[in-house]
Amino acid sequence: MKSLCLIVLFSLFLLPIQAQESNRVLAVSAIPALEPPPTIWSFIAAAEMVVDAGVTGNMMTEGWSKLEPQPGEYTLDDFIAGITYWAETYEVVGYVGFQVINTVTREVPPDLQGAAWDSPQMIARFQALIDQLRPTLQEHVRYVSIGNEVDAYLSSHPDEWEPYRRFYEAALAYIHRTLPGIQVGVTGTWQGALTNRDQMTALNRRSDVYILTYYPLQSDFSVMPPDSPLADFPTMLDLAGDLPLLLQEVGYPAGESLGSSESQQAEFVTQVFAAWEQAGERIPFLNYFLLHDFSDELTEGFVDYYGLPGFDNFYDFLRTLGLRQVDGTPRLAWDAFVEGAKSLEHES
């Protein structure tokens, strides 16, 4: 997902608790209630809510084009501040995603839009971005993803699978060489990883971790049964092979137009924690998406970005993903999430 005008807000409020008794890391995309328009106190309230719930991870994603809007000119202050503040204030497991691809489009600096993925220029420029962020990444980050839901874009541009693999492997090798200890992967969608299994396996042949987003939906964005995680998590682990599986986003809408409901969404959350318990430490990181619903304005922006205007089901999917409604009213799923988080706190 792309957070548009709230990218910084996403990054600042995916918070951890201080005590980490479990080796499995839980995060939640914790944007505050957006209606009425949020104040700084809204963000503080959202932060306290997430901390009290017991999350232990921090996930930030950002488009390369936003971090480097012009060649060699970087806008990194908010990105660095978000990583650093929460890492130094809490005991946090840091996850950073560089959206060089973001689901449906390339998110590279404007002057690189026509460059091949495996061109020396593209590779060198991404390495230069990593150099700019190296001290922050080295000190505060455990996981790095290079590309978000890349299978969606690459499936529509099949000639780019191999050039992107070469770019990705060059970026991965550079991070290994200059930032030892950081584990690197590339994010795909769960359905796309099934459909494009051979391509995703080849893309991940040098990865440290296998990363997916997970929304169990039909092709029209109506929901699959809420107990789907019990079957889907083992399938995702099979896709990951010997690699640890990171779930960058896990979510389920409550919209009745999608065949869902508040109680069905809550049951999904319960089943996510049950499936995660069965998988154990083979899934070391899970980020739930999301705390509060998007506003109408944000949802419309996303619909336009993804090129699906007028698709009511997609709008309703995006608009009802929250564990809580846009005005802060908790859904049943919020209590289910809190209960699931508590179960992690008791692990030795």
Secondary structure, 3 states (H helix, E strand, C coil): CCCHHHHHHHHHCCCECCCCCCCCEEEECCCCCCCCCCCHHHHHHHHHHHHHHCCEEEEEEEEHHHHCCECCECCCHHHHHHHHHHHHHCCCEEEEEEEEEECCEECCCHHHCCCCCCCHHHHHHHHHHHHHHHHHHHHHCCEEEEEECHHHHHHHCHHHHHHHHHHHHHHHHHHHHHCCCCEEECEEEHHHHHHCHHHHHHHCCCCCCEEEEECCECCCCCECCCCCHHHHHHHHHHHHCCCCEEEEEECCCCCHHHCCCHHHHHHHHHHHHHHHHHHHHHCCEEEECCCECCCHHHHHHHHHHCCCCCCHHHHHHHHCCCCECCCCCECHHHHHHHHHHHHHHCCC
